[in-house]
Amino acid sequence: MKLYYAPETCSLSPHIVLRELGLSFELVRVDNRKKTTEDGRDFMDINPKGYVAALELDDGTILTEGPAILLYLADLHPRAELAPRMGSGERYRLLEWLAFLNSEIHAGLAPLFDVSLPAAAGERFRAKIHKRFDYLEGVLARQDYLMGERFGVADAYLYTLLGWCRFFEIELAHWLALNGYRERIGARPAVREAHDAEESRSFG
């Protein structure tokens, strides 16, 4: 498999899961602005949507969209229990979390990357994110991870999104449980390995 990624993006979450599962894969860095890969290919030929993450399977199939990639990877090794079994009630709870993270946290933070965003609009986005973080704070004050007491794919996703807060003057220290959650996940060996691997790679 090949994971097409860019630093500081949501592609970190499948990267973490690949390492949590101990799967064999190749990292291919993408220049998000130029839409080229580190080996000189046009990334639009790989993913016409133009953004990471993209996972190339061994048969050449390209899978895109973070939640779909996360579930695909988890189902390769169900005994690792990074996702509940298909058809179970807990599986739908996981889908609920992935939908919330995608639509409310990911989509809520993404506009703040736009440097042309008016200040008033930015404040509205921050206020909405603060409310979502208040909700997450309540959940994580009661349990260690989103699905209970086990780390799973939804946690890899939320951890990645929380890492963006430092770009937007959102202080996670305001939410004690949420901040502790991020620090706890950040200490996992697979997470440290993913960060180290991405930081050590560059074009050229």
Phi, psi and omega in degrees: 000154174234132175254118175271123188221166169221140180301148176065027178237178182291351177294347177298327184295311175294331176299315178299315183294320176304318181284325176300324182273351181068030182278153176274129181202164177245135175269134175232113183282143180241135171275108186295333181278314182276346182059044176235156177264166182294341177261017170089008180273160175278115183296334179295336175287336181272311176227100182299344176290335172088010181223157175272159007272155169223137181243120176266120181279170185297337179269007179092352177296140177254126176249131179236174182077117186310307181301322179294319179296316181300315181292321178301312182296315181299323183284346175293329181224074184300334181293341177287343175058040173277350174211143177295160182295148179299138179091348180278159177299323180293333177298320180289329174296320176297316178300323177299315179295316181297322178294318179297314181297320182290315187272329186256320182268305180299306181291336178284326180275327188306318181299337182289347174288342182282108183293343180271359181296127178301147184303319181296322178293320178300320179294324178294318178297318180297319181298320179293318178298321178302319179294320179294323178291327175300318179297312179298324178302317179297320180294312186281351171285341182258339185210159186285327185225168186299324181264006179130242185252008179238138173294140179213186186296327179296327179291322176299322180290309181297318178306315180299315181293322179297332178296339180284342187301329182294340178280343192240017180058040174252110185273108181293339180301341178295334180247098189298313182292319180294319179293318177296323177300312181296318179296322181295316179290322180298340180274353180293138181305318181296325180291315178298320179297319180296315178300313183299318182295320182288323182287336183273353184257143177208165176287150175098000000 
